Amino acid sequence: MKTPRFKLILLAGVAAVAACAASAQMPVQDIDPMRHGNLAAAQRLVVQAFEKLSDAQFDNDSRLGGHAGRAKELLRQANEEIKLAAEAANRR
């Protein structure tokens, strides 16, 4: 009886770790600064902010009430929107 329950708990734990790892991906700076200087600068600042949030999480043992994690998710979204803006500018 204990073995199936243990396996279920282990599986749930592995799934949780995988979800955290997938969401922990750092935004990248991939916009050409020669072509889109302002967008590249904005993207660079997003990456820097993400790094500072990671430092804050480490310094505070991740006890920030989930707010730093949420901010990092919003920075990932902002980074994607900046990339889409550069791609839209490339199409015109």
Backbone as CSV, one residue per row, in Angstrom:
resi,resn,N_x,N_y,N_z,CA_x,CA_y,CA_z,C_x,C_y,C_z
1,MET,0.814,-1.199,0.000,0.000,0.000,0.000,0.852,1.255,0.000
2,LYS,1.942,1.267,0.752,2.751,2.463,0.851,3.518,2.738,-0.441
3,THR,3.873,1.724,-1.175,4.666,1.917,-2.381,3.929,2.735,-3.439
4,PRO,2.685,2.448,-3.807,2.013,3.281,-4.806,1.856,4.735,-4.351
5,ARG,1.578,4.940,-3.075,1.429,6.307,-2.574,2.762,7.048,-2.648
6,PHE,3.838,6.373,-2.284,5.165,6.972,-2.355,5.500,7.353,-3.798
7,LYS,5.193,6.461,-4.735,5.469,6.744,-6.144,4.663,7.936,-6.643
8,LEU,3.425,8.046,-6.187,2.581,9.174,-6.574,3.142,10.487,-6.038
9,ILE,3.578,10.464,-4.793,4.168,11.667,-4.191,5.469,12.018,-4.897
10,LEU,6.278,11.034,-5.187,7.532,11.262,-5.903,7.274,11.832,-7.290
11,LEU,6.299,11.301,-7.984,5.943,11.788,-9.313,5.462,13.237,-9.258
12,ALA,4.653,13.561,-8.249,4.181,14.938,-8.089,5.347,15.877,-7.809
13,GLY,6.296,15.426,-7.006,7.475,16.236,-6.711,8.327,16.479,-7.941
14,VAL,8.521,15.451,-8.738,9.293,15.589,-9.973,8.587,16.547,-10.927
15,ALA,7.287,16.452,-11.024,6.528,17.354,-11.895,6.650,18.798,-11.420
16,ALA,6.616,18.997,-10.114,6.745,20.350,-9.565,8.126,20.925,-9.863
17,VAL,9.158,20.123,-9.704,10.521,20.579,-9.992,10.664,20.902,-11.479
18,ALA,10.098,20.074,-12.331,10.170,20.326,-13.772,9.445,21.618,-14.142
19,ALA,8.319,21.864,-13.524,7.574,23.101,-13.796,8.369,24.318,-13.355
20,CYS,9.006,24.224,-12.203,9.830,25.341,-11.710,11.024,25.567,-12.631
21,ALA,11.645,24.500,-13.075,12.801,24.642,-13.957,12.397,25.282,-15.281
22,ALA,11.247,24.900,-15.798,10.787,25.473,-17.061,10.460,26.954,-16.908
23,SER,9.897,27.330,-15.773,9.521,28.729,-15.580,10.700,29.579,-15.137
24,ALA,11.810,28.950,-14.772,12.959,29.699,-14.282,13.901,30.132,-15.396
25,GLN,13.523,29.896,-16.630,14.395,30.265,-17.733,14.572,31.768,-17.784
26,MET,15.812,32.145,-17.878,16.158,33.556,-17.904,15.891,34.132,-19.292
27,PRO,15.356,35.350,-19.361,15.182,35.978,-20.664,16.540,36.217,-21.315
28,VAL,16.561,36.206,-22.613,17.824,36.401,-23.339,17.791,37.706,-24.113
29,GLN,18.967,38.224,-24.357,19.086,39.429,-25.168,19.443,38.968,-26.579
30,ASP,18.470,39.050,-27.479,18.692,38.544,-28.833,18.258,39.520,-29.926
31,ILE,18.115,40.787,-29.581,17.766,41.806,-30.566,19.044,42.499,-31.004
32,ASP,19.190,42.694,-32.295,20.374,43.344,-32.854,20.399,44.823,-32.464
33,PRO,21.390,45.248,-31.662,21.437,46.645,-31.234,21.736,47.618,-32.375
34,MET,22.319,47.135,-33.442,22.599,48.008,-34.588,21.314,48.317,-35.353
35,ARG,20.382,47.405,-35.315,19.138,47.583,-36.059,18.036,48.212,-35.211
36,HIS,17.973,47.807,-33.950,16.922,48.282,-33.033,17.557,48.653,-31.703
37,GLY,18.258,49.770,-31.678,19.015,50.172,-30.491,18.170,50.316,-29.241
38,ASN,17.032,50.974,-29.341,16.186,51.180,-28.162,15.576,49.884,-27.665
39,LEU,15.122,49.047,-28.584,14.536,47.764,-28.176,15.598,46.856,-27.569
40,ALA,16.793,46.862,-28.136,17.882,46.057,-27.572,18.241,46.548,-26.175
41,ALA,18.245,47.869,-25.981,18.541,48.429,-24.660,17.459,48.030,-23.654
42,ALA,16.210,48.087,-24.079,15.110,47.679,-23.197,15.251,46.203,-22.831
43,GLN,15.597,45.392,-23.788,15.762,43.962,-23.535,16.927,43.722,-22.568
44,ARG,18.003,44.473,-22.722,19.151,44.346,-21.824,18.738,44.686,-20.386
45,LEU,17.922,45.721,-20.227,17.461,46.107,-18.891,16.546,45.045,-18.275
46,VAL,15.737,44.395,-19.095,14.890,43.303,-18.608,15.768,42.172,-18.075
47,VAL,16.811,41.829,-18.826,17.720,40.764,-18.395,18.400,41.156,-17.083
48,GLN,18.839,42.402,-16.965,19.481,42.863,-15.732,18.508,42.810,-14.548
49,ALA,17.274,43.227,-14.767,16.273,43.187,-13.694,16.022,41.749,-13.256
50,PHE,15.955,40.843,-14.217,15.748,39.427,-13.908,16.892,38.907,-13.046
51,GLU,18.120,39.275,-13.408,19.285,38.839,-12.634,19.232,39.388,-11.205
52,LYS,18.845,40.641,-11.044,18.749,41.244,-9.708,17.674,40.557,-8.865
53,LEU,16.575,40.191,-9.497,15.537,39.456,-8.769,16.042,38.090,-8.331
54,SER,16.801,37.434,-9.193,17.389,36.144,-8.825,18.325,36.308,-7.639
55,ASP,19.133,37.374,-7.651,20.027,37.649,-6.526,19.229,37.882,-5.241
56,ALA,18.136,38.642,-5.356,17.304,38.920,-4.184,16.685,37.634,-3.637
57,GLN,16.247,36.760,-4.534,15.678,35.489,-4.085,16.731,34.669,-3.342
58,PHE,17.949,34.644,-3.875,19.023,33.891,-3.227,19.347,34.492,-1.862
59,ASP,19.493,35.812,-1.814,19.843,36.492,-0.562,18.780,36.313,0.511
60,ASN,17.531,36.161,0.105,16.425,36.035,1.055,15.897,34.607,1.158
61,ASP,16.690,33.653,0.693,16.289,32.240,0.737,14.914,32.017,0.125
62,SER,14.621,32.737,-0.937,13.357,32.620,-1.668,12.133,32.898,-0.795
63,ARG,12.285,33.672,0.261,11.165,34.007,1.139,10.667,35.417,0.822
64,LEU,10.159,35.596,-0.361,9.672,36.899,-0.789,8.187,36.847,-1.118
65,GLY,7.512,35.864,-0.596,6.070,35.751,-0.757,5.617,35.447,-2.181
66,GLY,6.523,34.936,-3.001,6.163,34.630,-4.384,6.167,35.836,-5.305
67,HIS,6.400,37.008,-4.755,6.337,38.230,-5.559,7.512,38.346,-6.522
68,ALA,8.694,37.931,-6.094,9.852,37.987,-6.990,9.666,37.009,-8.150
69,GLY,9.125,35.853,-7.858,8.852,34.884,-8.923,7.837,35.415,-9.920
70,ARG,6.814,36.071,-9.416,5.797,36.665,-10.296,6.411,37.786,-11.131
71,ALA,7.264,38.594,-10.517,7.935,39.666,-11.248,8.826,39.092,-12.345
72,LYS,9.489,37.976,-12.055,10.337,37.343,-13.068,9.497,36.835,-14.237
73,GLU,8.332,36.283,-13.937,7.441,35.830,-15.008,7.003,37.009,-15.870
74,LEU,6.680,38.129,-15.240,6.287,39.314,-16.005,7.448,39.846,-16.834
75,LEU,8.663,39.744,-16.330,9.830,40.158,-17.115,10.030,39.249,-18.324
76,ARG,9.795,37.949,-18.150,9.874,37.032,-19.304,8.848,37.434,-20.363
77,GLN,7.651,37.787,-19.908,6.608,38.216,-20.846,7.005,39.524,-21.528
78,ALA,7.545,40.463,-20.766,7.986,41.735,-21.342,9.080,41.502,-22.373
79,ASN,10.001,40.609,-22.067,11.084,40.300,-22.999,10.528,39.741,-24.311
80,GLU,9.541,38.878,-24.200,8.920,38.308,-25.400,8.215,39.393,-26.208
81,GLU,7.526,40.297,-25.547,6.843,41.385,-26.252,7.841,42.311,-26.952
82,ILE,8.968,42.568,-26.304,10.004,43.403,-26.927,10.534,42.715,-28.177
83,LYS,10.746,41.415,-28.090,11.214,40.649,-29.254,10.180,40.706,-30.379
84,LEU,8.902,40.560,-30.034,7.850,40.636,-31.047,7.794,42.015,-31.689
85,ALA,8.061,43.057,-30.907,8.088,44.414,-31.463,9.208,44.553,-32.487
86,ALA,10.369,43.999,-32.179,11.490,44.051,-33.126,11.160,43.270,-34.392
87,GLU,10.527,42.124,-34.239,10.153,41.314,-35.402,9.117,42.056,-36.249
88,ALA,8.180,42.745,-35.607,7.182,43.521,-36.347,7.862,44.649,-37.121
89,ALA,8.830,45.289,-36.492,9.560,46.367,-37.181,10.351,45.811,-38.359
90,ASN,10.857,44.608,-38.230,11.613,43.984,-39.323,10.719,43.700,-40.531
91,ARG,9.441,43.447,-40.286,8.518,43.094,-41.381,8.082,44.300,-42.200
92,ARG,8.186,45.494,-41.653,7.679,46.637,-42.404,8.700,47.263,-43.276
